Amino acid sequence: MKTRIIALLAAFSLMLALGCSNKELKAGKYVMQGTELAEWAWVILEDDGKFVFNRNLATSYLPIGTYTVEYGMLILSVSADETYRFRIDGNDLIFDSGKYTEQLVQKGSIFRLSEVTIEIGKSLKFSKDEIKKAIELVQTGFAFPSAKLTKLTYDEEKSERLIKGYMQNGKGSVNGVDPNNVIILLSEFHVDGSGKNPVLNPNSTYTDYQWILIRQSENSNWIIDDQGY
C-alpha cells in the first residue's frame, strides 16, 4: 500500500512538473534544425494562442489556427480533422505527428526557438499592436538561405525619413499608397559561412536592412511591398 501511494505521488509530481514547464513555453519562431537552407520549415507561436506552421518552402499552404499545451505536448489545431503534435523539450519542439506532414517533416525533427531582438521606439503614428503585426509579418517572410534574423527595430524618426524617399523615388511614387499607411522596419541578420547563399556574403552581418510594409487602410493587413537598402 505504501509503495502504491509513493508511486501515485511521484506520478502526480511529474504531472505538476509538466504543467509548470508547459506554461513556460515561449511565443516566437521555432526553426527546424539541420536543414541545408535556413528557414526550410518553422512554427510561429503567438502570444494570443494562434500559430502559423510552414512545413516546407516548397508548399504554399500554411496551416494556421490555435495551439494548446497538454502534458508536455504542443498541439496545433487547424480544424477537428487537421492537427499537428510536437513534444516540448525546453526551447525545442520535436515533431511527433500531423496530417500529411510526415512527407514534408521527418518525425523527430527538432524545431528550435529563434531568438530575435525586438526594439520598438515611441510612436505617434501607430499603435503597439499595429507595429507588432508588421514585425510578425517580417519574421514570417524572412527566408534568406543560410541567414539568421537577429534583430528588428522600429524607430519612428528613421522610418518617417525613409518613407519620404520611398514616396518620392520608390514604389510609393507610383502605387498611390497613403504615407500614413506605410511603415519601415530595420533589421539585422547574419549569413553563415556555408556559401550556400548565392547573393549575400558569407560570414557577414547585415545591419539596417529595410523592410517596407504598406496597407490599403488602417483596418487592412500589412503586406511587404519592398525590401533592401
C-alpha positions in Angstrom: 0.0 0.0 0.0 2.8 2.4 1.0 4.6 1.6 -2.3 1.5 2.4 -4.3 1.0 5.7 -2.5 4.6 6.7 -3.3 4.1 5.8 -6.9 0.9 7.8 -7.2 2.6 10.8 -5.5 5.5 10.5 -7.9 3.2 10.4 -10.9 1.3 13.4 -9.6 4.5 15.3 -9.1 5.5 14.6 -12.6 2.2 15.9 -13.9 2.7 19.1 -11.9 6.2 19.5 -13.3 4.9 19.1 -16.8 2.2 21.6 -16.2 4.7 24.1 -14.9 7.1 23.7 -17.8 4.3 23.9 -20.3 3.4 27.4 -19.0 6.9 28.5 -19.8 6.6 27.6 -23.5 7.7 30.8 -25.1 6.0 32.5 -28.0 8.2 33.1 -31.0 9.5 31.5 -34.2 10.8 27.9 -33.9 13.0 26.9 -36.8 13.7 23.3 -37.9 17.4 22.4 -37.4 19.8 20.5 -39.6 18.5 21.7 -42.9 20.5 22.8 -45.9 18.6 26.0 -46.2 17.7 28.3 -43.3 14.0 28.7 -42.6 13.2 25.5 -44.5 10.4 24.8 -42.0 9.2 26.7 -39.0 6.4 27.3 -36.5 5.4 30.7 -35.2 3.6 30.7 -31.8 1.9 34.0 -31.0 1.1 35.4 -27.5 -2.7 35.2 -28.2 -2.6 31.4 -28.7 -2.5 31.5 -32.5 0.1 29.8 -34.7 1.4 29.7 -38.3 3.2 26.4 -39.5 5.4 26.5 -42.5 6.0 22.8 -43.2 8.3 23.3 -46.2 9.3 26.2 -48.5 8.1 24.1 -51.5 4.5 24.2 -50.4 2.3 27.3 -50.5 -0.2 26.0 -47.9 0.4 27.5 -44.4 -1.6 25.8 -41.7 -2.9 28.4 -39.2 -5.1 28.1 -36.2 -4.8 27.9 -32.4 -2.5 26.0 -30.1 -2.7 24.3 -26.7 -0.2 22.6 -24.5 -1.2 19.3 -22.8 1.2 17.2 -20.7 4.4 18.1 -22.5 2.9 18.2 -25.9 2.2 21.2 -28.1 -0.9 20.7 -30.2 -1.6 22.9 -33.2 -5.2 22.8 -34.3 -6.4 23.9 -37.7 -9.7 22.0 -37.5 -11.1 18.8 -36.0 -9.6 16.9 -38.9 -6.2 18.7 -39.0 -3.9 18.8 -36.0 -0.1 18.7 -35.5 1.7 17.5 -32.4 5.2 18.4 -31.0 6.9 17.2 -27.9 8.2 20.1 -25.8 11.9 19.8 -24.7 13.0 23.1 -23.2 13.1 25.7 -26.0 12.9 22.9 -28.6 9.8 21.4 -30.3 10.2 17.8 -31.5 7.8 16.9 -34.3 5.7 13.9 -33.5 2.8 13.7 -35.9 0.4 15.6 -38.2 -1.9 15.1 -41.2 0.1 15.0 -44.5 3.1 16.4 -42.8 5.3 13.2 -42.4 6.1 13.6 -46.1 7.5 17.1 -45.5 8.9 16.9 -42.0 10.5 13.8 -40.6 9.3 12.6 -37.3 11.7 13.6 -34.6 12.8 16.7 -36.4 13.9 19.5 -33.9 12.4 23.0 -34.1 14.4 25.4 -32.0 13.3 28.8 -30.7 15.0 31.5 -32.8 15.8 34.5 -30.6 15.2 37.8 -32.4 15.8 41.0 -30.5 12.8 43.3 -31.0 13.1 47.1 -30.4 10.1 49.3 -30.6 10.5 53.0 -30.1 7.8 55.5 -29.2 5.2 56.1 -31.9 2.6 58.8 -32.5 1.7 57.2 -35.8 0.9 53.6 -35.0 -0.4 51.6 -32.0 1.8 48.9 -30.5 -0.5 46.2 -32.0 -0.1 47.7 -35.5 3.7 47.7 -35.1 3.7 44.2 -33.7 1.7 42.9 -36.7 4.2 44.5 -39.0 7.1 42.8 -37.1 5.4 39.4 -37.1 4.9 39.7 -40.9 8.6 40.3 -41.5 9.6 37.4 -39.2 7.3 35.2 -41.2 8.6 36.5 -44.5 12.3 36.3 -43.7 13.6 33.4 -45.7 17.1 34.2 -46.8 19.1 31.0 -47.4 21.9 30.4 -44.8 20.9 33.5 -42.9 19.5 34.1 -39.4 17.4 37.1 -38.5 18.7 38.5 -35.2 17.1 41.9 -34.8 14.1 44.0 -35.8 13.7 47.7 -35.0 11.0 50.3 -35.4 12.4 53.8 -35.0 9.7 56.3 -36.0 12.1 59.1 -36.8 14.2 56.9 -39.1 11.0 55.3 -40.6 9.5 58.7 -41.5 12.7 59.9 -43.1 12.9 56.7 -45.2 9.3 56.9 -46.1 9.9 60.3 -47.7 12.4 58.7 -50.1 10.1 55.8 -50.7 7.2 58.2 -51.7 9.4 60.3 -53.9 11.7 57.8 -55.6 10.4 54.3 -54.7 7.3 52.3 -55.3 5.3 54.8 -53.3 5.6 57.3 -56.1 3.6 55.1 -58.4 1.3 52.8 -56.3 -0.8 55.6 -54.8 -0.3 54.5 -51.2 -1.1 56.9 -48.4 2.2 57.6 -46.5 0.1 57.2 -43.3 -0.2 53.5 -44.3 3.5 52.9 -44.7 5.9 51.6 -42.1 9.6 50.8 -42.5 11.3 48.4 -40.2 15.1 48.0 -39.9 16.6 44.5 -39.5 19.9 42.9 -38.7 20.8 39.4 -39.8 23.8 37.1 -40.0 24.9 35.0 -43.0 26.8 31.8 -42.1 30.0 30.6 -43.8 28.5 27.8 -45.8 28.5 29.8 -49.0 25.0 28.5 -49.9 23.6 31.9 -50.3 24.2 32.9 -53.9 23.8 36.7 -53.3 24.9 37.6 -49.8 28.5 37.5 -48.5 29.3 34.5 -46.3 30.3 35.1 -42.6 28.7 38.6 -42.8 26.3 40.6 -40.6 24.0 42.9 -42.4 22.5 45.9 -40.4 19.8 48.5 -41.2 18.3 46.3 -43.9 14.9 47.9 -44.7 11.5 46.2 -44.8 8.8 48.5 -46.4 5.3 47.5 -45.5 2.1 49.1 -46.7 -1.6 48.6 -46.3 -4.8 49.9 -48.0 -6.3 51.4 -44.9 -6.0 51.4 -41.1 -8.2 48.3 -41.0 -6.2 46.4 -43.6 -3.4 43.9 -43.2 0.2 44.8 -43.8 1.9 43.5 -46.9 5.7 43.6 -47.7 6.0 46.0 -50.6 9.7 46.2 -50.9 13.0 45.5 -49.0 16.7 46.3 -49.2 18.9 49.3 -48.7 
